[in-house]
């Protein structure tokens, strides 16, 4: 089995490789773009040569329109180099910040694991000692007895309610009895005037209503009395639990478990804050990388201006006219210039295709990087890097290689990670306080290990068949507001 922390480090390594692949791929459209703009400058110079030779569009020594365009393009390219250098510096700083934060997290991981280990061992020791404490055992017995009494009373209440339903059915189904009962016959709430009351008395005498009403009343009163009795017993259980929780809190405080719990939570908080900083640094890096990529590809900035100024000048040249005039001469200079323009046009198309392919490749690598970064955030959020989290051998490492190769997407990888994750037992019992234990010992957040905190009003409960497990302190900010902290559901 491989620890969750080492598995996280494997993901870190895969992200570094993916980031490096994006950086290397980013140079491909840059080379194509530089070749493309140089090619267009050569095209403009070829046009310039023809114009100077055949049409007199450019005066000797003055450079003409296309000569001016070439000089402008050169200025834009120099400005582009400065822009690229500045953006490259920002990108390097963004990467350096991520690497620094990741290094800080590695140091914090060691501190967190030590804090958890100390807390865990203290919890295990406290569990053994507290179960030998006479005061705790006595308080526990009082809770047990009170809970068992509630259970027995609740069972009787259920029987009484069932009796009321079964034995009360004949009364409810008798139309004359129901009629008199609804009219409140024989009570101060009896309805009707003198004549109707006489008739009601006559009906009552026929069906012997008074005796039946008394029996029905007693039948209804039993569940009510038992319900009140159960409520009173539940209140006693809550008081007994509160007393036990108070005792638990005092014992934990005396044994130093509370202080170790706070230290563990504090260390974990520092780790989580660093993870938030890493996520923010990754977002910043992504934004800078996109801007840098746009500059490299010549989509924005001075590079785009250079391309535009050359392209606009070339669109104003009447190529067919130049070719017709060149064909009328005996010299070959202008003909060679036209052939050069045609060759450059073909190369230009090839370079544009290469640039598109390079951009597609970059998008693929960027998607892989983004998926891996998202996997890492989810991995940390689920606490799969916890000391008690393990994975099957090098399964995740092999899957990461497939992701880097483009053979597996991020969602599929995450599903495999969820299935492969396992939680091992630590020193203290895994039943120590549910969520409280999870917070103090940083258990992975999975459906297999997460437990909802037991409701303090969930009475009755089934009798215990063994001694309870100690509930350790609840982390600050998650407490329900009550003190205490063991099997009884407390926290502090």
Buried (B, 14 or more C-beta within 10 A) or exposed (E): EBBBBBBBBBBBEBBBBBBEBBBEBBEBBBBBBBBBBBBBBBBBBBBBBBBBBBBEBBEEEEBBBBBBBBEBBEEBBEBBEEBBEEBBEBBEEBBEBBEEBBEBBEEBBEBBBBBBBBBBBBBBBBBEEBBEEEEBEEBBEBBBEBBBBBBBBBEBBEEBBEEBEEEBEEBEEBEBBEBBBEBEBBEEEEEEEEEEBEEBBEBBEEBEBEEBBEEBEEBEEBBEEBBEBBEEBBEBBBEBBBBBBBBBBBBBBEBBBBBBBBBBBBBBBBBBEBBEBBBEBBEBBBEBBEBBBBBBBBBBBBBBBBBEBBBEBBEEBEBEEBBEBBEEEEEEEBBBBBEBBEBBEEBBEEBEEBBEEBBEBBEBBBBBBBBBBBBBBBBBEBBBBBBBBBBEEBBBBEBBBBBBEEEBEBEBBBEBBEEBBBBEEBBBBBBBBBBBBBBBBBBBEBEEBEBEBBEBEEBBBEEBEEBBBBBBBBBBEEBEEBBBBBBBBBBB
